[in-house]
Amino acid sequence: MDAELASLEQKLEQLLTRHAEEQARLRSQHAAALADARSLQERVDALEAANRELTDKLGLVGSRLEALLARIPEA
């Protein structure tokens, strides 16, 4: 009976150790995933800002081009 208890205790200890290791691994992966998500969100924000800036410039260029075309006499 003592041998069975000792075996069960050992198995339980191994299970707890594996659980702790897996939990640590998952926490590490979660932290890495969060860091990746933050980095990607920063990149999206920067690209969206650049897109807005280019859209504004394109609108300005279009307006200036229309103004120039309006100044050209028709043949």
DAFENJO-V497393 format. One record per backbone hydrogen bond with DSSP energy under -0.5 kcal/mol. NH is the residue of the N-H (numbers start at 0). CO is the residue of the C=O. If there is no record, write none. Layout:
{{NH:CO} {NH:CO}}
This chain:
{{4:0} {5:1} {6:2} {7:3} {8:4} {9:5} {10:6} {11:7} {12:8} {13:9} {14:10} {15:11} {16:12} {17:13} {18:14} {19:15} {20:16} {21:17} {22:18} {23:19} {24:20} {25:21} {26:22} {27:23} {28:24} {29:25} {30:26} {31:27} {32:28} {33:29} {34:30} {35:31} {36:32} {37:33} {38:34} {39:35} {40:36} {41:37} {42:38} {43:39} {44:40} {45:41} {46:42} {47:43} {48:44} {49:45} {50:46} {51:47} {52:48} {53:49} {54:50} {55:51} {56:52} {57:53} {58:54} {59:55} {60:56} {61:57} {62:58} {63:59} {64:60} {65:61} {66:62} {67:63} {68:64} {69:65} {70:66} {70:67} {71:67} {71:68}}
